Every structure is written in C-alpha cells, then in structure tokens.
Amino acid sequence: MHKKILLLEDDRLLGETLMELLMGEGYEVTLVVDGEAAAEASFELGFDLYVFDINVPEINGLELLESLRGAEDKTPAIFISALVDLNSISKGFAVGADDYIKKPFFPEELLIRVNAKLGQQLPTSLSYEDLEFDMNSKTLRKAGKVIALGVVQERLFELFITNIDKVLVKELLLETLEKPSATALRVALTKLKQTTGLHIENLRGVGYILSKER
C-alpha cells in the first residue's frame, strides 16, 4: 500500500516538482497551496507524513502543525522554509516538527529525508545507457571506465539521472551554479552532455528534460 504525503507549498512550480519526484518513488501525494486547505485535507484524509512550507497563505505552517499537535495528530512532519534563523528553526521543532530543510535545496534531499521517515530506501546505483552512477560514492562510470565531473556538472547530472523523463525547470537548474545565469547554465549543460553523452533536450520556455533510454 502506498504511503500518503500531504505537501503544503504555495510555490506551484516547486510544489509540482516535489510532487512528481515523490510520486515517482511510489508515494501518494496530495498537494495544497495554503494552510486552510492543508488543515481540511488533514482532517478529511489520513496521511503518513506532512511536508509543510512555513510561509504560506491563510494559516502558516508553524500554526498549522501546532494546531494539529494540539488535536493529538502525531503524524511525522517535515518543514521546508527559507527562514533559516535559529529562532524559526527552534520554533519549528518546538511545535512538533521531526525535520527541517532550508531553502533552497535539491529535491533529492527532501526525498532522502522522506524515505528515512517512511522506511523506504533509495537505490544505491542508477543506470542510463552506458552510464552507471553509484549514489553512495558519487562515482560515475561510462562503459565501465570512471569519469570525473566538476562540482556543478555533478549536481546537474544527479538532478537529471534521478528525474529521467521529467521536465526540470530552469530555475531549479540555476540553483546548481555558483554564479547563476542563463549563459553559465548553457555552458554547464553543454559540458555535461559532452562528458557523459546524456541526451538532454531544451524545451524552450519550459525547461530541460533527459528522456528515457533510446
């Protein structure tokens, strides 16, 4: 039976990206964009995990979780937020959060935290055509030979290889760069394709996608 997650995120692009990633791992995800809708969903449906952004309309994530805990709802909860001061983090745990992720973050980081809470395991290696990527050691082999990637290329590679056949918006990819710009992203992607042979396509005005093996 699929584990059920209630995802509260008012940034629709980020919310949909996270939802697709979690659903790709076999989770059943309900996405809502404000605290009131999250409260209603939590009362009407049973969930195995809450993932709440803090700064959302209607009822913020902190108040929402505090009220749920007050109603003896003990469902595990993870906060995601751009609020990184110690007071906000402390308050998050004080109202009953189990984990806290600071924005910006890679979607895979959330997946790791979710899997840890719900007892599912990520694969230790991923394959794509003649590429083999060890998730633990971050070792990449092409036709059996180890190839080295720079820091930015490694971040981009991991994003694409864990999201095959899913559109990755440009804003997400820009977060992998030290000095984000459209030009720097194009250069980094060109180098990545040359090094790995990945068939990354540019969907103009939408984002980029690594299609399934040919």
C-alpha positions in Angstrom: 0.0 0.0 0.0 1.3 3.4 -1.0 2.4 5.8 1.8 0.4 9.1 1.7 2.0 12.5 2.0 0.3 15.9 2.5 2.5 18.5 0.8 1.9 22.2 1.6 3.7 24.5 -0.8 2.4 27.8 -2.2 5.1 27.9 -4.9 3.3 25.9 -7.6 6.4 25.1 -9.7 8.3 23.8 -6.7 5.3 22.0 -5.3 4.6 20.2 -8.6 8.3 19.3 -9.0 8.4 17.8 -5.5 5.1 16.0 -6.0 6.3 14.4 -9.3 9.5 13.3 -7.6 7.7 11.8 -4.6 5.1 10.1 -6.8 7.9 8.7 -8.9 9.1 6.9 -5.8 5.7 5.4 -5.2 4.3 7.8 -2.7 0.7 9.1 -2.9 0.9 12.9 -2.7 -1.8 15.5 -2.0 -0.6 19.0 -2.9 -2.2 22.1 -1.4 -1.2 25.7 -1.6 -2.5 27.3 1.6 -2.7 26.3 5.3 -6.5 26.3 5.4 -6.7 23.7 2.6 -4.0 21.7 4.3 -6.0 21.7 7.6 -9.1 20.5 5.8 -7.2 17.7 4.0 -5.6 16.6 7.2 -9.0 16.2 8.9 -10.7 14.5 5.9 -7.9 12.2 4.8 -5.3 10.1 6.7 -1.6 10.8 5.9 1.7 9.1 6.8 3.7 12.3 6.6 3.3 16.0 6.4 5.7 18.2 4.4 4.9 21.9 5.2 6.3 25.1 3.9 6.1 27.7 6.7 5.4 31.0 4.8 2.1 30.1 3.1 -1.3 31.9 2.9 -4.2 31.6 5.4 -2.6 29.6 8.1 1.2 29.4 8.2 3.0 26.1 8.6 4.0 26.6 12.2 0.5 27.5 13.3 -1.0 24.6 11.3 1.3 22.0 12.8 0.9 23.4 16.3 -2.9 23.1 16.0 -2.6 19.6 14.6 -0.4 18.5 17.5 -2.9 20.2 19.8 -5.6 17.9 18.3 -3.3 14.9 19.1 -2.3 14.4 15.5 1.1 12.7 15.8 1.8 12.3 12.0 5.5 12.9 11.3 6.2 16.4 9.8 9.0 18.0 7.9 9.2 21.7 7.4 10.7 23.3 4.3 11.4 27.0 4.6 13.6 29.9 3.6 13.6 31.0 7.2 17.0 30.0 8.4 17.4 32.0 11.7 17.8 29.9 14.8 14.5 31.2 16.3 12.5 30.0 13.3 14.2 26.6 13.3 13.8 26.3 17.1 10.1 27.2 16.9 9.6 24.6 14.1 10.9 21.8 16.4 9.0 23.3 19.4 5.6 22.9 17.7 6.3 19.3 16.8 8.4 19.1 13.6 10.5 16.0 13.0 12.8 17.5 10.5 13.6 20.9 8.9 15.1 21.6 5.4 16.4 25.1 4.5 15.5 26.5 1.1 17.0 26.4 -1.5 17.5 22.7 -1.5 17.8 19.9 -4.1 14.5 17.9 -4.3 16.5 14.7 -3.8 17.4 16.0 -0.3 13.8 16.0 0.6 13.4 12.6 -0.9 16.2 11.3 1.3 14.5 12.7 4.4 11.1 11.4 3.4 12.5 7.9 2.8 14.2 8.0 6.1 10.9 8.8 7.9 8.8 6.3 5.9 11.2 3.5 5.8 11.8 3.3 2.0 15.2 3.0 0.5 16.8 4.8 -2.4 18.5 2.6 -5.0 22.3 2.5 -4.4 23.1 2.9 -8.1 21.4 4.2 -11.2 22.0 3.1 -14.8 21.4 5.0 -18.1 22.6 3.6 -21.4 26.3 3.0 -20.9 26.4 5.1 -17.7 26.5 3.7 -14.1 26.2 6.0 -11.2 26.9 4.9 -7.6 24.7 7.1 -5.4 26.8 6.5 -2.3 30.3 7.1 -3.5 29.1 9.5 -6.3 31.3 7.5 -8.7 30.2 7.7 -12.4 31.3 5.1 -14.9 30.9 5.3 -18.7 31.3 1.9 -20.4 32.9 0.7 -17.3 35.5 3.5 -17.0 35.4 6.1 -14.2 34.9 9.6 -15.5 35.3 12.8 -13.4 32.7 15.6 -13.2 33.2 19.0 -11.8 31.1 20.1 -8.8 28.4 21.9 -10.9 28.3 19.1 -13.5 27.9 16.5 -10.8 25.0 18.4 -9.3 23.3 18.7 -12.7 24.0 15.1 -13.5 22.4 13.9 -10.3 19.3 16.0 -10.9 18.8 14.6 -14.4 19.6 11.0 -13.6 17.2 10.9 -10.7 14.5 12.6 -12.8 14.5 10.8 -16.1 11.7 11.7 -18.4 10.7 14.6 -16.1 10.9 18.3 -17.1 13.3 20.3 -14.8 12.5 24.0 -14.8 15.4 26.4 -15.5 15.1 28.0 -12.1 15.8 24.7 -10.4 18.9 24.1 -12.5 20.2 27.6 -11.9 20.4 26.8 -8.2 23.3 24.3 -9.0 25.5 27.2 -10.3 27.9 29.2 -8.1 27.1 32.3 -10.2 23.7 31.7 -11.8 23.0 33.0 -15.3 21.4 31.6 -18.5 24.7 31.6 -20.2 26.5 29.8 -17.4 23.7 27.2 -17.4 24.0 26.6 -21.1 27.8 26.2 -20.8 27.5 23.8 -17.9 24.9 21.7 -19.7 27.0 21.6 -22.9 30.0 20.3 -20.9 27.8 17.7 -19.1 26.5 16.4 -22.4 30.0 16.3 -24.0 31.4 14.4 -20.9 28.5 11.9 -20.4 26.7 11.7 -23.7 23.4 12.4 -22.0 20.5 13.3 -24.4 19.3 16.4 -22.6 16.7 18.4 -24.5 15.8 22.1 -24.2 12.1 22.6 -24.1 12.0 26.3 -25.0 10.2 28.4 -22.4 9.6 25.3 -20.1 12.9 23.7 -19.0 15.1 20.7 -19.8 14.4 17.0 -19.9 16.5 13.8 -20.0 14.4 11.4 -21.9 14.3 7.6 -21.3 17.0 5.5 -22.8 16.9 5.3 -26.6 
